Amino acid sequence: MRASTKSRMSAVALGVAGASVGLLPWWITGARLPLQNLWGTDSLDMPFALVPFSQYYVHAVAAMFIVGGGLAGLIAAFAPAIRARRWWVVLGGSAVQLIAVLQSSVVTLLGLRGDTESQLYFGVILLMLVLSLLAAFATCALCSVASGAELARTGWASPAWLIGVAMFAIFLGVWLMQWPMVLAPNGDHYAFGIVVSWLSPILVGLAIVAVGVHTIGRIAAAIAALLLLWIVPAALTATGAVLGSRVMLNDWRSAPEYALMVFREALFMVDFSLRAVIIAAVVAVIGLALRYVLRGRAGR
């Protein structure tokens, strides 16, 4: 087997493995389609589904896709033989996730009632899953931009890499919180949730330290990462409030206004989005100060 073919196969395998790891929290449950309010047949024996096609699982699926893609991208970034084929990593992971969406969509569509309400529900959830696919694709591609050799040579990671890591870190918390729900559904997860809530902003802060802020592009990337950390959780809260409400699902004309109201409130909650941004900024400032001081001493 030619070396180039072997490296491509390794890259695809890494993408497939990353996507599979991302989907593990769902697969270990038995992967039965969640109960559907608009199901048209007997709901006692729901079909097998590679991803949970349900309004209550939209955030979970987004996290599984983005974490799986980001994990594969991060590994590829620091594996020289694979990084040269990083787009094959993205292709492998995206293929698994696309197949999962298609399979779950088909079994859901076959079981739903054929009325207008069911069609609207199906279209909205499918749109959310497609957006998650695109976000995972971008995250994997951006996370694979960094190079171990470049980092060793210059001491700094790529600004594009920072954006990918920020997306990965934000959804890593959502992904991690799925595990206690699966392994100990009746347990007390409060302490674990507190730890996880600190993890994402700390990772974003450390990523900013790795990239630096000594050029305009790096400053812009750091600001963008902090904005993502601020806006994305609030947006998830808003979409969750709409998708998790049967009242809103039956009144789509009022849904955008309600979502915007929740989004605004979540943005300025000190113990939610703002706290995460503050934590990340503090970690970044302390880390960058230490880096620049140490580099200054080393240059003398």
Secondary structure, DSSP 4 states (H G I P E B T S, - for coil): --HHHHHHHHHHHHHHHHHHHHHHHHHTTT-BPPP-TTB-S--SSPPB-SS--SGGGHHHHHHHHHHHHHHHHHHHHT-HHHHTTHHHHHHHHHHHHHHHHHHHHHHHHHHB-SSHHHHHHHHHHHHHHHHHHHHHHHHHHHHTS--HHHHHHHS---HHHHHHHHHHHHHHHHHHHHHHHHH-TTS--HHHHHHHHHHHHHHHHHHHHHH-SSSHHHHHHHHHHHHHHHHHHHHHHHHHHHHT-HHHHT-TTTHHHHHHHHHHHHHT-IIIIIHHHHHHHHHHHHHHHHHHHHHHHHT-
